[in-house]
């Protein structure tokens, strides 16, 4: 038995003293573990509420129309560009007149058009980048180890 143990009165007393010191310390400095647990609970509650909101989306005719319109810009840009090439080959004079008309568009308007197109495609790319699935090379190798981890399985079931 150690000197501190003899002075205090045995292993049970040392444990009780340690628990008391922990309780007093948590009054002045909050437990980081408890704070993280509460933060995780709050985040899970918020995610659950958000998930319930979109659990059964009622798509009205307006929602379906907007979803359809959101799918139009890329094909229209692609087919429009092919149409311009076809138009240039079919009627080069008229195409040249149209291009002169485009040359008359002020430069700030071109910058605005470029910003709109860049933000549209940039937002789409960002959306797909954030929602991509990452395939880990360690996922297949650790398949047997994941089955043995009871805490991980319990966390996945929640």
C-alpha positions as CSV (number, residue, x, y, z in Angstrom):
1,X,0.0,0.0,0.0
2,X,1.4,3.4,-0.9
3,X,2.0,6.3,1.6
4,X,-1.0,8.3,0.3
5,X,-3.2,5.2,0.7
6,X,-2.0,4.7,4.3
7,X,-2.6,8.4,5.1
8,X,-6.1,8.5,3.6
9,X,-7.2,5.1,4.7
10,X,-7.2,2.4,2.0
11,X,-7.9,1.9,-1.7
12,X,-11.7,2.6,-1.4
13,X,-10.9,6.0,0.2
14,X,-8.5,6.9,-2.5
15,X,-11.1,6.1,-5.2
16,X,-13.7,8.1,-3.3
17,X,-11.3,11.0,-3.0
18,X,-10.5,10.9,-6.7
19,X,-14.2,10.9,-7.6
20,X,-14.8,13.9,-5.3
21,X,-11.9,15.8,-6.9
22,X,-13.3,15.0,-10.3
23,X,-16.7,16.3,-9.3
24,X,-15.2,19.5,-7.9
25,X,-13.1,20.0,-11.0
26,X,-16.2,19.7,-13.2
27,X,-17.8,22.6,-11.4
28,X,-15.0,24.9,-12.6
29,X,-14.1,23.3,-15.9
30,X,-16.9,21.5,-17.8
31,X,-16.2,18.0,-18.9
32,X,-15.1,18.0,-22.5
33,X,-16.5,14.5,-23.0
34,X,-19.9,15.5,-21.7
35,X,-19.9,18.6,-23.8
36,X,-19.1,16.6,-26.9
37,X,-21.8,14.1,-26.1
38,X,-24.4,16.8,-25.7
39,X,-23.3,18.5,-28.9
40,X,-23.6,15.2,-30.8
41,X,-27.1,14.6,-29.3
42,X,-28.2,18.1,-30.4
43,X,-26.8,17.6,-33.9
44,X,-28.5,14.2,-34.2
45,X,-31.8,15.7,-33.1
46,X,-31.4,18.5,-35.6
47,X,-30.6,16.1,-38.4
48,X,-33.5,13.8,-37.4
49,X,-35.9,16.8,-37.5
50,X,-34.5,17.8,-40.9
51,X,-34.8,14.3,-42.2
52,X,-38.4,14.0,-41.0
53,X,-39.2,17.2,-43.0
54,X,-38.1,15.6,-46.2
55,X,-39.2,12.1,-45.5
56,X,-42.4,12.2,-47.7
57,X,-42.0,15.1,-50.1
58,X,-45.3,15.9,-51.7
59,X,-44.3,16.9,-55.3
60,X,-46.9,19.3,-56.7
61,X,-47.1,20.2,-60.4
62,X,-45.0,23.3,-59.7
63,X,-42.2,21.2,-58.0
64,X,-42.1,18.8,-61.0
65,X,-42.1,21.8,-63.4
66,X,-39.2,23.4,-61.6
67,X,-37.3,20.1,-61.5
68,X,-37.8,19.8,-65.2
69,X,-36.6,23.4,-65.8
70,X,-33.5,22.8,-63.7
71,X,-32.5,20.0,-66.1
72,X,-32.8,22.2,-69.2
73,X,-29.7,24.6,-69.3
74,X,-27.0,22.0,-69.9
75,X,-28.7,20.3,-72.9
76,X,-29.8,23.7,-74.3
77,X,-26.3,25.0,-74.2
78,X,-24.9,21.9,-75.8
79,X,-27.5,21.7,-78.6
80,X,-27.4,25.5,-79.0
81,X,-23.7,25.3,-79.7
82,X,-24.1,22.5,-82.2
83,X,-26.9,24.6,-83.8
84,X,-24.6,27.6,-84.2
85,X,-22.1,25.4,-86.0
86,X,-24.8,24.1,-88.3
87,X,-26.1,27.6,-88.9
88,X,-22.6,28.9,-89.7
89,X,-22.3,26.1,-92.4
90,X,-25.8,26.5,-93.8
91,X,-25.9,30.4,-94.1
92,X,-22.5,31.9,-93.5
93,X,-23.6,35.5,-94.4
94,X,-26.5,35.5,-91.9
95,X,-24.2,33.9,-89.3
96,X,-21.6,36.7,-89.8
97,X,-24.3,39.4,-89.4
98,X,-25.5,37.7,-86.1
99,X,-21.9,37.6,-84.8
100,X,-21.5,41.4,-85.6
101,X,-24.6,41.9,-83.5
102,X,-23.0,40.0,-80.6
103,X,-19.9,42.2,-81.0
104,X,-22.1,45.2,-80.2
105,X,-23.0,43.7,-76.7
106,X,-21.3,45.8,-74.0
107,X,-18.4,44.2,-72.1
108,X,-20.1,44.4,-68.7
109,X,-23.0,42.4,-70.0
110,X,-20.6,39.7,-71.1
111,X,-19.0,39.7,-67.6
112,X,-22.5,39.3,-66.1
113,X,-23.4,36.4,-68.4
114,X,-20.0,34.8,-67.6
115,X,-20.7,35.1,-63.9
116,X,-24.1,33.7,-64.1
117,X,-23.0,30.6,-66.1
118,X,-19.9,30.2,-63.9
119,X,-22.0,30.3,-60.7
120,X,-24.6,27.9,-62.1
121,X,-22.1,25.3,-63.1
122,X,-19.9,26.0,-60.1
123,X,-22.8,25.4,-57.8
124,X,-23.7,22.2,-59.5
125,X,-20.1,21.0,-59.3
126,X,-19.9,22.0,-55.6
127,X,-23.1,20.1,-54.9
128,X,-21.8,16.9,-56.5
129,X,-18.4,17.3,-54.9
130,X,-19.9,17.7,-51.4
131,X,-22.3,14.7,-51.9
132,X,-19.9,12.3,-53.4
133,X,-19.2,9.0,-51.8
134,X,-15.6,8.3,-50.8
135,X,-14.4,4.8,-51.3
136,X,-11.8,3.9,-48.7
137,X,-9.1,1.3,-49.6
138,X,-9.2,0.2,-46.0
139,X,-13.0,-0.5,-46.0
140,X,-12.6,-3.9,-47.7
141,X,-9.5,-4.9,-45.6
142,X,-11.1,-4.2,-42.3
143,X,-14.4,-6.0,-42.9
144,X,-13.7,-8.7,-40.2
145,X,-12.5,-6.1,-37.7
146,X,-15.7,-4.0,-38.0
147,X,-17.9,-7.0,-37.1
148,X,-16.0,-7.5,-33.8
149,X,-16.4,-3.9,-32.7
150,X,-19.5,-3.9,-30.5
151,X,-19.4,-0.2,-29.8
152,X,-19.3,0.7,-33.5
153,X,-22.2,-1.6,-34.2
154,X,-24.2,0.0,-31.4
155,X,-23.4,3.5,-32.8
156,X,-24.5,2.4,-36.3
157,X,-27.9,1.1,-35.0
158,X,-28.7,4.5,-33.5
